[in-house]
Amino acid sequence: KNFQYVISNTSLTTQKKHLQKMKLAFLPATLAALLASGASAGPNTYTYPVKSINLSSALKPEYYGAYSSDELSVGRTTDVHAVHGIQTSTGASVLVGKGDEAEGSQYSDAFAVGLSSTSAKVWGWGSNSANGDAANSVAELSSGDFLVAGWRTVGGIGKRSVTKLSSSGSELYTATDFGDSSASHGAYEMIVLDSSSNNVYVTGLNKKSDLEEMAFKSYGNVPSGTAIIEKLPASAFGASAPTSSSVTWSREFSGYSTAKTAVPFGSDKVAVQLYGEDGGKSAAVVVLNANDGSIVWGPSNYGNDHGEGTDMTVSTDGSALIMVGHGTGSGEVGLSGRVTKISTSDGTRSWSKSFNVGGNANIIYNECWGVAALEDGTGFGVSCGAGIEGDKCEQLSGQDKSDCNAGIGDRRAGAKPRGKDNWQSFVFKIDGEGTLLWQRVDSYKCNNGCAANIDASGFDPSSSAAEWIFPGTGGDLGIVTDEVFGLGVLMLGTDGTEADTGGGGDSGGNEDEDGDEETNVDGGADKLGASLSGIFWLALASAGVFAL
């Protein structure tokens, strides 16, 4: 099944790479010649050059896998939305998030899904816990097991929770004994493994008086509670569940409702991103001594300059923190993606900059949720969604309102109309000084029945948004997407394919081009995939793997 997925749903170069990973060195010359011929099924991606910049330099789609709740088989969970993900030590990926306990339920349900190195589904897990819970983050232990952090309702109490899953997705235990109690609820928003020290940091909140608006990551901000970070040794997540007594140290931050992430750096420091509803606290940072949790500097508030902070990482040399989110810069209108650079030594802010897909800023929102430092030190990838918010049109007047209701957020030649709540994935790369190196705007294209390209009859793109970003091997970037029907993962890399089968754009994707392009998927891909698949199985048979 995984072999078939490689042949039918990935680019030519990626096919070669993953076949090598599968150690199929015995493939006969017939298949080898076909793979070298230049034919390619291509990844399942529409790409829009009107909104993209410098596509010729951008990482290209290697694969794009997407699934509905039913396809994922994550217990009873429906209407899944992924908010976080990682690449595993084996090159696979794990995505986590929340859905509904049942269709129309008021309660959320935590889930996790394991995907192969080509995005084929391997395993799925659903909490099946009653009365509300969510998975907000995942980390991999050196053993290959996974820690899924979030919150779970137990006896009417919202409790900070960490679920340990085996490498194959089986639940080993769920730890919830971290000190939460009636009218003093808690949740974890992020879990981070510092492999250099073999310690685990969990961030989030405690002391929340109720279970209203338990919102985290791209599905919102929790308005009340007390931000907290806790440090535990990785060994605490052994055969039995850890408790509050397993915590090495913890620190609370009054006036902030949650701690969004922890970023270890240097030999003995950890930066914590904080969030509060008041004033400049919507984007705040404190740096702690990792040995005892004492404050080195901060908390420093950057919200008035940055906007809402959503994620943060550290430069490869450890000198700067890069914070992302969204807001409105000085002299600007609308909502743009925002990036801020902060000195790790003393918290000095160097700059804050805006990034967007263009078009009418009064109509199109740009919301950024994740940032990743590239392994090669050449910069940072940022993941965002771009589109028309559901209630935005009613807030406008005149031509803007008419355009908004018609889905016309961008009047540039070649831009395609998109109705409200129909989003696009917006991913860009910057260098250490915030200079834009490239940006790409994409959406998912189904395997069968979709228009061959964006200029073809019947083109009707579904909503996609980049909810998270994680570094992959060899400079790749993994993008966790929210799809109108479920979730997806788009892998961007140097081995990907950019192909123009539409009538307007060019494969270079210059920002001034007057047409949107489509990354080749099914314009002949169904026939090609079938041909490749048939020859592939013949090749396996002739190699003696099995008898036809």
HUGIGI-V954430 format. One record per residue. N is the residue number from 0. SS is DSSP state (A for helix, B for strand, O for the rest). PHI is phi in radians with two decimals (* if undefined). BURIAL is + if it has 9 or more other C-alpha atoms within 8 Angstrom, else -. Layout:
# HUGIGI-V954430
n->N ss->SS phi->PHI burial->BURIAL
n->N ss->SS phi->PHI burial->BURIAL
This chain:
# HUGIGI-V954430
n->0 ss->O phi->* burial->-
n->1 ss->A phi->-1.17 burial->-
n->2 ss->A phi->-1.07 burial->-
n->3 ss->A phi->-1.07 burial->-
n->4 ss->A phi->-1.11 burial->+
n->5 ss->A phi->-1.01 burial->+
n->6 ss->A phi->-1.21 burial->+
n->7 ss->A phi->-1.55 burial->+
n->8 ss->A phi->-2.27 burial->+
n->9 ss->B phi->-2.26 burial->+
n->10 ss->O phi->-1.26 burial->+
n->11 ss->A phi->-1.00 burial->+
n->12 ss->A phi->-1.12 burial->+
n->13 ss->A phi->-1.17 burial->+
n->14 ss->A phi->-0.98 burial->+
n->15 ss->A phi->-1.05 burial->+
n->16 ss->A phi->-1.07 burial->-
n->17 ss->A phi->-1.34 burial->+
n->18 ss->A phi->-1.11 burial->+
n->19 ss->A phi->-1.15 burial->+
n->20 ss->A phi->-1.07 burial->-
n->21 ss->O phi->-1.34 burial->-
n->22 ss->O phi->1.07 burial->-
n->23 ss->O phi->-1.61 burial->-
n->24 ss->O phi->-1.21 burial->-
n->25 ss->O phi->-1.51 burial->-
n->26 ss->O phi->-1.01 burial->+
n->27 ss->O phi->-1.27 burial->+
n->28 ss->A phi->-1.11 burial->-
n->29 ss->A phi->-1.05 burial->-
n->30 ss->A phi->-1.21 burial->+
n->31 ss->A phi->-1.03 burial->+
n->32 ss->A phi->-1.16 burial->-
n->33 ss->A phi->-1.13 burial->+
n->34 ss->A phi->-1.13 burial->+
n->35 ss->O phi->-1.58 burial->-
n->36 ss->O phi->-1.39 burial->-
n->37 ss->O phi->1.74 burial->-
n->38 ss->O phi->-1.25 burial->+
n->39 ss->O phi->-2.63 burial->+
n->40 ss->O phi->-1.29 burial->+
n->41 ss->O phi->1.37 burial->+
n->42 ss->O phi->-1.35 burial->+
n->43 ss->O phi->-1.43 burial->+
n->44 ss->B phi->-2.42 burial->+
n->45 ss->B phi->-1.64 burial->+
n->46 ss->B phi->-2.17 burial->+
n->47 ss->O phi->-2.08 burial->+
n->48 ss->O phi->-1.24 burial->+
n->49 ss->O phi->-1.02 burial->+
n->50 ss->O phi->-1.68 burial->+
n->51 ss->O phi->-1.72 burial->+
n->52 ss->B phi->-2.36 burial->+
n->53 ss->O phi->1.00 burial->+
n->54 ss->A phi->-1.07 burial->+
n->55 ss->A phi->-1.11 burial->-
n->56 ss->A phi->-1.73 burial->-
n->57 ss->O phi->-1.33 burial->+
n->58 ss->O phi->-1.08 burial->+
n->59 ss->B phi->-1.88 burial->+
n->60 ss->B phi->-1.12 burial->+
n->61 ss->B phi->-1.63 burial->+
n->62 ss->B phi->-2.77 burial->+
n->63 ss->B phi->-2.54 burial->+
n->64 ss->B phi->-1.86 burial->+
n->65 ss->B phi->-2.46 burial->+
n->66 ss->B phi->-2.49 burial->+
n->67 ss->B phi->-1.54 burial->+
n->68 ss->A phi->-1.02 burial->+
n->69 ss->A phi->-1.09 burial->-
n->70 ss->A phi->-1.21 burial->-
n->71 ss->A phi->-1.39 burial->+
n->72 ss->O phi->0.97 burial->+
n->73 ss->O phi->-1.83 burial->+
n->74 ss->O phi->1.19 burial->+
n->75 ss->O phi->-1.47 burial->+
n->76 ss->O phi->-1.05 burial->+
n->77 ss->B phi->-2.11 burial->+
n->78 ss->B phi->0.89 burial->+
n->79 ss->B phi->-1.28 burial->+
n->80 ss->B phi->-2.42 burial->+
n->81 ss->B phi->-1.50 burial->+
n->82 ss->B phi->-2.17 burial->+
n->83 ss->B phi->-2.73 burial->+
n->84 ss->B phi->-2.90 burial->+
n->85 ss->B phi->-2.46 burial->+
n->86 ss->B phi->-1.60 burial->+
n->87 ss->O phi->-1.51 burial->+
n->88 ss->O phi->-1.15 burial->-
n->89 ss->O phi->-1.69 burial->-
n->90 ss->O phi->1.53 burial->+
n->91 ss->O phi->-1.44 burial->+
n->92 ss->B phi->-2.46 burial->+
n->93 ss->B phi->-2.23 burial->+
n->94 ss->B phi->-2.04 burial->+
n->95 ss->B phi->-2.34 burial->+
n->96 ss->B phi->3.05 burial->+
n->97 ss->B phi->-2.47 burial->+
n->98 ss->B phi->-2.40 burial->+
n->99 ss->B phi->-1.85 burial->+
n->100 ss->O phi->-1.08 burial->+
n->101 ss->O phi->-2.81 burial->-
n->102 ss->O phi->-0.96 burial->-
n->103 ss->O phi->1.38 burial->-
n->104 ss->O phi->-1.21 burial->-
n->105 ss->O phi->-1.42 burial->-
n->106 ss->O phi->-1.84 burial->+
n->107 ss->B phi->-1.55 burial->+
n->108 ss->B phi->-2.34 burial->+
n->109 ss->B phi->-1.37 burial->+
n->110 ss->B phi->-2.61 burial->+
n->111 ss->B phi->-2.53 burial->+
n->112 ss->B phi->-2.43 burial->+
n->113 ss->B phi->-1.80 burial->+
n->114 ss->B phi->-2.06 burial->+
n->115 ss->O phi->-1.29 burial->+
n->116 ss->O phi->-1.23 burial->+
n->117 ss->O phi->-2.11 burial->+
n->118 ss->O phi->1.38 burial->+
n->119 ss->O phi->-1.26 burial->+
n->120 ss->B phi->-1.18 burial->+
n->121 ss->B phi->-1.92 burial->+
n->122 ss->B phi->-2.66 burial->+
n->123 ss->B phi->-2.43 burial->+
n->124 ss->B phi->-2.36 burial->+
n->125 ss->B phi->-2.20 burial->+
n->126 ss->O phi->-1.20 burial->-
n->127 ss->O phi->0.95 burial->+
n->128 ss->O phi->-1.58 burial->+
n->129 ss->O phi->-1.49 burial->-
n->130 ss->O phi->1.26 burial->-
n->131 ss->O phi->1.88 burial->+
n->132 ss->B phi->-2.89 burial->+
n->133 ss->B phi->-2.74 burial->+
n->134 ss->B phi->-1.89 burial->+
n->135 ss->B phi->-1.90 burial->+
n->136 ss->B phi->-2.84 burial->+
n->137 ss->B phi->-2.48 burial->+
n->138 ss->B phi->-2.43 burial->+
n->139 ss->B phi->-1.87 burial->+
n->140 ss->O phi->-1.40 burial->+
n->141 ss->O phi->-1.09 burial->-
n->142 ss->O phi->-1.30 burial->-
n->143 ss->O phi->1.66 burial->+
n->144 ss->O phi->-1.36 burial->+
n->145 ss->B phi->-2.13 burial->+
n->146 ss->B phi->-1.96 burial->+
n->147 ss->B phi->-1.92 burial->+
n->148 ss->B phi->-1.86 burial->+
n->149 ss->B phi->3.14 burial->+
n->150 ss->B phi->-2.62 burial->+
n->151 ss->B phi->-2.58 burial->+
n->152 ss->B phi->-1.42 burial->+
n->153 ss->B phi->-2.30 burial->-
n->154 ss->O phi->1.05 burial->-
n->155 ss->O phi->1.42 burial->-
n->156 ss->B phi->-1.92 burial->+
n->157 ss->B phi->-1.38 burial->+
n->158 ss->B phi->-2.01 burial->+
n->159 ss->B phi->-1.02 burial->+
n->160 ss->B phi->-2.41 burial->+
n->161 ss->B phi->-2.32 burial->+
n->162 ss->B phi->-1.76 burial->+
n->163 ss->B phi->-1.69 burial->+
n->164 ss->B phi->-1.95 burial->+
n->165 ss->O phi->-1.22 burial->+
n->166 ss->O phi->-1.09 burial->-
n->167 ss->O phi->-1.78 burial->-
n->168 ss->O phi->1.57 burial->+
n->169 ss->O phi->-1.45 burial->-
n->170 ss->B phi->-1.28 burial->+
n->171 ss->B phi->-1.65 burial->-
n->172 ss->B phi->-3.00 burial->+
n->173 ss->B phi->-2.21 burial->+
n->174 ss->B phi->-1.61 burial->+
n->175 ss->O phi->-2.32 burial->+
n->176 ss->O phi->-1.64 burial->+
n->177 ss->O phi->-2.10 burial->+
n->178 ss->O phi->1.81 burial->-
n->179 ss->O phi->-1.38 burial->+
n->180 ss->B phi->-2.65 burial->+
n->181 ss->O phi->-0.98 burial->-
n->182 ss->O phi->1.08 burial->+
n->183 ss->B phi->-2.53 burial->+
n->184 ss->B phi->-1.47 burial->+
n->185 ss->B phi->-2.56 burial->+
n->186 ss->B phi->-2.86 burial->+
n->187 ss->B phi->-1.77 burial->+
n->188 ss->B phi->-1.81 burial->+
n->189 ss->B phi->-2.60 burial->+
n->190 ss->B phi->-2.23 burial->+
n->191 ss->B phi->-2.32 burial->+
n->192 ss->B phi->-1.70 burial->+
n->193 ss->B phi->-1.60 burial->+
n->194 ss->O phi->-1.17 burial->-
n->195 ss->O phi->-1.20 burial->-
n->196 ss->O phi->-1.93 burial->-
n->197 ss->O phi->1.02 burial->+
n->198 ss->B phi->-2.07 burial->+
n->199 ss->B phi->-2.05 burial->+
n->200 ss->B phi->-1.98 burial->+
n->201 ss->B phi->-2.10 burial->+
n->202 ss->B phi->-2.21 burial->+
n->203 ss->B phi->2.85 burial->+
n->204 ss->B phi->-2.59 burial->+
n->205 ss->B phi->-2.45 burial->+
n->206 ss->B phi->1.04 burial->+
n->207 ss->B phi->-1.49 burial->+
n->208 ss->O phi->-1.34 burial->+
n->209 ss->O phi->-2.58 burial->-
n->210 ss->O phi->-1.84 burial->-
n->211 ss->O phi->-1.34 burial->-
n->212 ss->O phi->0.90 burial->-
n->213 ss->O phi->-1.43 burial->-
n->214 ss->O phi->-2.08 burial->-
n->215 ss->O phi->-2.51 burial->+
n->216 ss->A phi->0.92 burial->+
n->217 ss->A phi->-1.34 burial->-
n->218 ss->A phi->-1.74 burial->-
n->219 ss->O phi->2.37 burial->-
n->220 ss->O phi->-2.19 burial->+
n->221 ss->O phi->-1.31 burial->+
n->222 ss->O phi->-1.48 burial->-
n->223 ss->O phi->-2.55 burial->+
n->224 ss->O phi->2.18 burial->+
n->225 ss->B phi->-2.13 burial->+
n->226 ss->B phi->-1.10 burial->+
n->227 ss->B phi->-2.59 burial->+
n->228 ss->B phi->-2.20 burial->+
n->229 ss->B phi->-2.28 burial->+
n->230 ss->B phi->-2.00 burial->+
n->231 ss->B phi->-2.33 burial->+
n->232 ss->B phi->-1.21 burial->+
n->233 ss->A phi->-1.03 burial->+
n->234 ss->A phi->-1.15 burial->-
n->235 ss->A phi->-1.15 burial->+
n->236 ss->O phi->-1.71 burial->+
n->237 ss->O phi->-1.64 burial->-
n->238 ss->O phi->-1.27 burial->-
n->239 ss->O phi->-2.06 burial->-
n->240 ss->O phi->-1.23 burial->+
n->241 ss->O phi->-1.28 burial->+
n->242 ss->O phi->-2.32 burial->+
n->243 ss->A phi->-1.04 burial->-
n->244 ss->A phi->-1.25 burial->-
n->245 ss->A phi->-1.44 burial->+
n->246 ss->B phi->-1.29 burial->+
n->247 ss->B phi->-1.24 burial->-
n->248 ss->B phi->-2.74 burial->+
n->249 ss->B phi->-2.45 burial->+
n->250 ss->B phi->-2.51 burial->-
n->251 ss->B phi->-1.80 burial->-
n->252 ss->B phi->-2.31 burial->-
n->253 ss->O phi->-1.17 burial->-
n->254 ss->O phi->1.57 burial->-
n->255 ss->O phi->-2.11 burial->+
n->256 ss->O phi->-1.55 burial->+
n->257 ss->B phi->-2.77 burial->+
n->258 ss->B phi->-1.85 burial->+
n->259 ss->B phi->-1.38 burial->+
n->260 ss->B phi->-2.82 burial->+
n->261 ss->B phi->-2.16 burial->+
n->262 ss->B phi->-2.26 burial->+
n->263 ss->B phi->-1.18 burial->+
n->264 ss->B phi->-2.71 burial->+
n->265 ss->O phi->1.10 burial->-
n->266 ss->O phi->-1.66 burial->-
n->267 ss->O phi->-2.68 burial->+
n->268 ss->B phi->-2.26 burial->+
n->269 ss->B phi->-2.50 burial->+
n->270 ss->B phi->-1.64 burial->+
n->271 ss->B phi->-2.13 burial->+
n->272 ss->B phi->-1.61 burial->+
n->273 ss->B phi->-1.94 burial->+
n->274 ss->B phi->-2.41 burial->+
n->275 ss->O phi->-2.46 burial->+
n->276 ss->O phi->-1.40 burial->+
n->277 ss->O phi->-1.70 burial->-
n->278 ss->A phi->0.91 burial->-
n->279 ss->A phi->-1.37 burial->+
n->280 ss->A phi->-1.34 burial->+
n->281 ss->A phi->-1.19 burial->+
n->282 ss->O phi->-2.57 burial->+
n->283 ss->B phi->-2.39 burial->+
n->284 ss->B phi->-2.42 burial->+
n->285 ss->B phi->-2.32 burial->+
n->286 ss->B phi->-1.92 burial->+
n->287 ss->B phi->-2.03 burial->+
n->288 ss->B phi->-1.32 burial->+
n->289 ss->O phi->-1.18 burial->+
n->290 ss->O phi->-1.32 burial->-
n->291 ss->O phi->-2.34 burial->-
n->292 ss->O phi->1.42 burial->+
n->293 ss->O phi->-1.24 burial->-
n->294 ss->B phi->-1.41 burial->+
n->295 ss->B phi->-1.57 burial->-
n->296 ss->B phi->-2.70 burial->+
n->297 ss->B phi->1.63 burial->+
n->298 ss->B phi->-1.16 burial->-
n->299 ss->B phi->-1.97 burial->+
n->300 ss->B phi->-1.72 burial->+
n->301 ss->O phi->-2.13 burial->+
n->302 ss->A phi->-1.04 burial->+
n->303 ss->A phi->-1.15 burial->-
n->304 ss->A phi->-1.70 burial->-
n->305 ss->A phi->-1.65 burial->+
n->306 ss->O phi->1.84 burial->+
n->307 ss->B phi->-1.47 burial->+
n->308 ss->B phi->-1.57 burial->+
n->309 ss->B phi->-2.15 burial->+
n->310 ss->B phi->-2.78 burial->+
n->311 ss->B phi->-2.75 burial->+
n->312 ss->B phi->-2.49 burial->+
n->313 ss->B phi->-2.10 burial->+
n->314 ss->O phi->-1.15 burial->+
n->315 ss->O phi->-1.12 burial->-
n->316 ss->O phi->-1.58 burial->-
n->317 ss->O phi->1.34 burial->+
n->318 ss->O phi->-1.56 burial->+
n->319 ss->B phi->-2.48 burial->+
n->320 ss->B phi->-1.71 burial->+
n->321 ss->B phi->-2.00 burial->+
n->322 ss->B phi->-1.84 burial->+
n->323 ss->B phi->-2.14 burial->+
n->324 ss->B phi->2.87 burial->+
n->325 ss->B phi->-2.70 burial->+
n->326 ss->B phi->3.02 burial->+
n->327 ss->O phi->-2.09 burial->+
n->328 ss->O phi->-1.26 burial->+
n->329 ss->O phi->-1.02 burial->-
n->330 ss->O phi->1.36 burial->-
n->331 ss->O phi->-1.80 burial->-
n->332 ss->O phi->-2.17 burial->-
n->333 ss->O phi->1.33 burial->+
n->334 ss->O phi->-2.07 burial->+
n->335 ss->B phi->-1.97 burial->+
n->336 ss->B phi->-1.14 burial->+
n->337 ss->B phi->-2.19 burial->+
n->338 ss->B phi->-2.31 burial->+
n->339 ss->B phi->-2.26 burial->+
n->340 ss->B phi->-1.84 burial->+
n->341 ss->B phi->-2.30 burial->+
n->342 ss->B phi->-1.23 burial->+
n->343 ss->O phi->-1.27 burial->+
n->344 ss->O phi->-1.34 burial->-
n->345 ss->O phi->-2.52 burial->-
n->346 ss->O phi->1.49 burial->+
n->347 ss->O phi->-1.14 burial->-
n->348 ss->B phi->-1.49 burial->+
n->349 ss->B phi->-1.47 burial->-
n->350 ss->B phi->-2.90 burial->-
n->351 ss->B phi->-2.35 burial->+
n->352 ss->B phi->-2.32 burial->+
n->353 ss->B phi->-1.88 burial->+
n->354 ss->B phi->-2.47 burial->-
n->355 ss->O phi->-2.70 burial->-
n->356 ss->O phi->-1.62 burial->+
n->357 ss->O phi->1.45 burial->-
n->358 ss->O phi->1.46 burial->+
n->359 ss->O phi->-1.48 burial->+
n->360 ss->O phi->-1.15 burial->+
n->361 ss->O phi->-1.31 burial->-
n->362 ss->O phi->-1.94 burial->+
n->363 ss->O phi->-1.56 burial->+
n->364 ss->B phi->-1.60 burial->+
n->365 ss->B phi->-2.18 burial->+
n->366 ss->B phi->-2.13 burial->+
n->367 ss->B phi->-1.88 burial->+
n->368 ss->B phi->-2.13 burial->+
n->369 ss->B phi->-2.60 burial->+
n->370 ss->B phi->-2.48 burial->+
n->371 ss->B phi->-2.44 burial->+
n->372 ss->B phi->-1.43 burial->+
n->373 ss->O phi->-1.24 burial->+
n->374 ss->O phi->-1.02 burial->+
n->375 ss->O phi->-1.44 burial->-
n->376 ss->O phi->1.34 burial->-
n->377 ss->O phi->-1.48 burial->-
n->378 ss->O phi->2.67 burial->+
n->379 ss->B phi->-2.37 burial->+
n->380 ss->B phi->-1.72 burial->+
n->381 ss->B phi->-2.24 burial->+
n->382 ss->B phi->-1.93 burial->+
n->383 ss->B phi->-2.56 burial->+
n->384 ss->B phi->-2.07 burial->+
n->385 ss->B phi->-2.30 burial->+
n->386 ss->B phi->3.06 burial->+
n->387 ss->O phi->-1.72 burial->+
n->388 ss->O phi->-1.11 burial->+
n->389 ss->O phi->-0.94 burial->-
n->390 ss->O phi->-1.74 burial->-
n->391 ss->O phi->-1.15 burial->+
n->392 ss->A phi->-1.02 burial->+
n->393 ss->A phi->-1.20 burial->-
n->394 ss->A phi->-1.56 burial->-
n->395 ss->O phi->-1.79 burial->-
n->396 ss->O phi->-2.54 burial->-
n->397 ss->A phi->1.07 burial->-
n->398 ss->A phi->-1.12 burial->-
n->399 ss->A phi->-1.04 burial->+
n->400 ss->A phi->-1.17 burial->+
n->401 ss->A phi->-1.10 burial->+
n->402 ss->A phi->-1.10 burial->+
n->403 ss->A phi->-1.07 burial->+
n->404 ss->A phi->-1.14 burial->+
n->405 ss->O phi->-1.56 burial->-
n->406 ss->O phi->1.33 burial->+
n->407 ss->O phi->-1.76 burial->+
n->408 ss->O phi->-1.62 burial->+
n->409 ss->O phi->-2.52 burial->+
n->410 ss->O phi->-1.66 burial->-
n->411 ss->O phi->-1.17 burial->-
n->412 ss->O phi->-1.00 burial->-
n->413 ss->O phi->1.65 burial->+
n->414 ss->O phi->-1.23 burial->+
n->415 ss->O phi->-1.74 burial->-
n->416 ss->O phi->-1.09 burial->+
n->417 ss->O phi->-2.48 burial->+
n->418 ss->O phi->-1.20 burial->+
n->419 ss->O phi->-1.10 burial->+
n->420 ss->O phi->1.14 burial->+
n->421 ss->O phi->-1.90 burial->+
n->422 ss->O phi->-1.69 burial->+
n->423 ss->B phi->-2.20 burial->+
n->424 ss->B phi->-1.38 burial->+
n->425 ss->B phi->-2.13 burial->+
n->426 ss->B phi->-2.20 burial->+
n->427 ss->B phi->-2.47 burial->+
n->428 ss->B phi->-2.12 burial->+
n->429 ss->B phi->-2.17 burial->+
n->430 ss->O phi->-1.55 burial->+
n->431 ss->O phi->-1.18 burial->+
n->432 ss->O phi->-1.87 burial->-
n->433 ss->O phi->1.44 burial->-
n->434 ss->O phi->-1.35 burial->-
n->435 ss->B phi->-1.23 burial->+
n->436 ss->B phi->-1.68 burial->+
n->437 ss->B phi->-2.90 burial->+
n->438 ss->B phi->-2.53 burial->+
n->439 ss->B phi->-2.36 burial->+
n->440 ss->B phi->-2.14 burial->+
n->441 ss->B phi->-2.37 burial->+
n->442 ss->B phi->-2.57 burial->+
n->443 ss->B phi->-1.31 burial->+
n->444 ss->O phi->-2.10 burial->+
n->445 ss->O phi->-1.23 burial->-
n->446 ss->O phi->-1.23 burial->+
n->447 ss->O phi->-2.37 burial->-
n->448 ss->O phi->1.60 burial->-
n->449 ss->O phi->-1.49 burial->+
n->450 ss->O phi->-1.00 burial->+
n->451 ss->O phi->-1.08 burial->+
n->452 ss->O phi->-2.72 burial->+
n->453 ss->O phi->-1.26 burial->+
n->454 ss->O phi->-1.70 burial->-
n->455 ss->O phi->-1.44 burial->+
n->456 ss->O phi->-1.03 burial->-
n->457 ss->O phi->1.52 burial->-
n->458 ss->O phi->-1.05 burial->+
n->459 ss->O phi->-2.60 burial->-
n->460 ss->O phi->-1.20 burial->-
n->461 ss->O phi->-1.47 burial->+
n->462 ss->O phi->-1.36 burial->+
n->463 ss->B phi->-2.37 burial->+
n->464 ss->B phi->-2.55 burial->+
n->465 ss->B phi->-1.45 burial->+
n->466 ss->B phi->-1.60 burial->+
n->467 ss->B phi->-2.73 burial->+
n->468 ss->B phi->-2.46 burial->+
n->469 ss->B phi->-2.41 burial->+
n->470 ss->B phi->-1.28 burial->+
n->471 ss->O phi->-1.89 burial->+
n->472 ss->A phi->-1.27 burial->-
n->473 ss->A phi->1.16 burial->-
n->474 ss->A phi->1.51 burial->+
n->475 ss->O phi->-1.22 burial->+
n->476 ss->B phi->-2.25 burial->+
n->477 ss->B phi->-1.67 burial->+
n->478 ss->B phi->-2.01 burial->+
n->479 ss->B phi->-1.50 burial->+
n->480 ss->B phi->-2.01 burial->+
n->481 ss->B phi->-1.75 burial->+
n->482 ss->B phi->-1.86 burial->+
n->483 ss->O phi->-1.04 burial->-
n->484 ss->O phi->-1.86 burial->-
n->485 ss->B phi->2.88 burial->+
n->486 ss->B phi->-2.43 burial->+
n->487 ss->B phi->-2.72 burial->+
n->488 ss->B phi->-2.41 burial->+
n->489 ss->B phi->-1.93 burial->+
n->490 ss->B phi->-1.73 burial->+
n->491 ss->B phi->-1.86 burial->+
n->492 ss->B phi->-2.83 burial->+
n->493 ss->O phi->-1.27 burial->-
n->494 ss->O phi->-1.63 burial->-
n->495 ss->O phi->-1.37 burial->+
n->496 ss->O phi->-2.20 burial->+
n->497 ss->O phi->-2.09 burial->+
n->498 ss->O phi->-2.37 burial->+
n->499 ss->O phi->-1.81 burial->+
n->500 ss->O phi->-1.98 burial->+
n->501 ss->O phi->-1.46 burial->+
n->502 ss->O phi->-1.58 burial->-
n->503 ss->O phi->-1.87 burial->+
n->504 ss->O phi->-1.53 burial->+
n->505 ss->O phi->-2.12 burial->+
n->506 ss->O phi->-1.22 burial->+
n->507 ss->O phi->-1.30 burial->-
n->508 ss->O phi->1.16 burial->+
n->509 ss->O phi->-1.10 burial->+
n->510 ss->O phi->-1.15 burial->+
n->511 ss->O phi->-1.61 burial->-
n->512 ss->O phi->-1.15 burial->+
n->513 ss->O phi->-1.81 burial->+
n->514 ss->O phi->-2.58 burial->+
n->515 ss->O phi->-1.57 burial->+
n->516 ss->O phi->-1.85 burial->+
n->517 ss->B phi->-2.17 burial->+
n->518 ss->B phi->-1.29 burial->+
n->519 ss->O phi->-0.95 burial->+
n->520 ss->O phi->-2.18 burial->+
n->521 ss->O phi->-2.04 burial->+
n->522 ss->O phi->-1.22 burial->+
n->523 ss->O phi->1.60 burial->-
n->524 ss->A phi->-1.23 burial->+
n->525 ss->A phi->-1.07 burial->+
n->526 ss->A phi->-1.16 burial->-
n->527 ss->A phi->-1.11 burial->+
n->528 ss->A phi->-1.05 burial->+
n->529 ss->A phi->-1.13 burial->+
n->530 ss->A phi->-1.14 burial->-
n->531 ss->A phi->-1.08 burial->+
n->532 ss->A phi->-1.10 burial->+
n->533 ss->A phi->-1.10 burial->-
n->534 ss->A phi->-1.15 burial->+
n->535 ss->A phi->-1.08 burial->+
n->536 ss->A phi->-1.20 burial->-
n->537 ss->A phi->-1.08 burial->+
n->538 ss->A phi->-1.11 burial->+
n->539 ss->A phi->-1.09 burial->+
n->540 ss->A phi->-1.13 burial->+
n->541 ss->A phi->-1.18 burial->-
n->542 ss->O phi->-1.43 burial->+
n->543 ss->O phi->1.56 burial->-
n->544 ss->O phi->-1.22 burial->-
n->545 ss->O phi->-2.73 burial->-
n->546 ss->O phi->-1.72 burial->-
n->547 ss->O phi->-1.22 burial->-
